[in-house]
Amino acid sequence: MFPSPKVFDVEKPSTLREFIEGLGPDVLYAYDRHAAFVLVNREQRWSSDRVKPGDKVEVFPVVMGG
């Protein structure tokens, strides 16, 4: 359910949210629940920000405990 750390290359322009939706339902679910941290070119961005070809999107699971 939670994504493993990965780096993705952007191939077509979109919003960050659209890009994350394209990674599959598990990644989108984790992102929506704040259980995954996403960076674009090593910077935090809003989900409405645009990504373009050549950008690197990094997805990290957030370590939680209780």
C-alpha positions as CSV (number, residue, x, y, z in Angstrom):
1,M,0.0,0.0,0.0
2,F,2.8,2.4,0.7
3,P,5.3,3.2,-2.1
4,S,9.0,2.4,-1.8
5,P,11.4,5.3,-2.3
6,K,11.7,5.9,-6.1
7,V,12.8,8.6,-8.5
8,F,10.7,9.2,-11.6
9,D,11.6,11.2,-14.8
10,V,8.8,13.4,-16.1
11,E,8.1,12.7,-19.8
12,K,5.2,15.1,-20.5
13,P,4.1,18.3,-19.0
14,S,1.4,18.1,-16.3
15,T,0.5,19.2,-12.8
16,L,2.3,17.4,-10.0
17,R,-1.1,15.9,-9.0
18,E,-1.7,14.5,-12.5
19,F,1.8,13.0,-12.5
20,I,1.2,11.3,-9.2
21,E,-2.2,10.0,-10.4
22,G,-0.3,8.4,-13.3
23,L,1.9,6.5,-10.8
24,G,-1.0,4.4,-9.7
25,P,-3.6,4.2,-7.0
26,D,-1.2,3.2,-4.2
27,V,1.0,6.2,-4.6
28,L,-2.0,8.5,-5.0
29,Y,-3.6,7.1,-1.8
30,A,-0.4,7.5,0.2
31,Y,0.1,11.1,-1.1
32,D,-3.5,12.1,-0.3
33,R,-3.1,10.7,3.2
34,H,0.3,12.4,3.8
35,A,2.0,9.0,4.0
36,A,4.3,9.8,1.1
37,F,6.5,12.8,0.7
38,V,7.1,14.1,-2.9
39,L,9.9,16.3,-4.1
40,V,10.4,17.8,-7.6
41,N,14.1,18.5,-8.4
42,R,14.9,18.1,-4.7
43,E,12.3,20.8,-3.7
44,Q,8.9,20.5,-2.2
45,R,6.1,21.7,-4.5
46,W,2.3,22.2,-4.4
47,S,0.2,19.6,-6.1
48,S,-1.0,22.3,-8.5
49,D,2.5,23.2,-9.7
50,R,3.5,22.3,-13.2
51,V,6.2,19.7,-13.9
52,K,7.9,19.5,-17.3
53,P,10.0,16.9,-19.2
54,G,13.4,16.5,-17.6
55,D,12.1,17.1,-14.0
56,K,12.9,14.4,-11.4
57,V,10.1,13.5,-9.0
58,E,11.1,11.7,-5.9
59,V,8.6,9.7,-3.8
60,F,9.4,8.8,-0.2
61,P,7.2,7.0,2.3
62,V,6.8,8.8,5.6
63,V,7.8,6.7,8.5
64,M,5.1,6.7,11.1
65,G,4.7,5.0,14.4
66,G,2.7,5.2,17.5
